[in-house]
Amino acid sequence: SPTVFGSDRKAPDLLHVGSRLPIKGWHLVHHANPRAVQPMSQMPAFNYLSKRDLNALADYMMSLK
């Protein structure tokens, strides 16, 4: 049967990701090169972000508790 429009998820739920993954270094590596921590990841690398922006993104992800 077809999925209901808008119900087919393409990404994981980020709610509480800071509680589930409380290590900032993991977020830094995962966003710079997702396949370094999850070899089969389909997530694109955010290698275009500056170190400052990557740190801000990791801090934001850690704040989602």
ZIJOHU-V918203 format. One record per residue. N is the residue number from 1. PHI is phi in whole degrees, 0 to 359 (none if undefined). Layout:
n | phi
N | PHI
N | PHI
This chain:
n | phi
1 | none
2 | 290
3 | 282
4 | 289
5 | 307
6 | 89
7 | 259
8 | 277
9 | 279
10 | 250
11 | 215
12 | 288
13 | 288
14 | 269
15 | 299
16 | 69
17 | 298
18 | 293
19 | 281
20 | 285
21 | 230
22 | 275
23 | 253
24 | 300
25 | 302
26 | 297
27 | 296
28 | 298
29 | 293
30 | 299
31 | 280
32 | 283
33 | 207
34 | 306
35 | 287
36 | 290
37 | 249
38 | 222
39 | 308
40 | 262
41 | 298
42 | 261
43 | 292
44 | 287
45 | 284
46 | 262
47 | 288
48 | 274
49 | 284
50 | 289
51 | 301
52 | 297
53 | 293
54 | 296
55 | 296
56 | 296
57 | 295
58 | 297
59 | 298
60 | 297
61 | 300
62 | 291
63 | 281
64 | 279
65 | 241
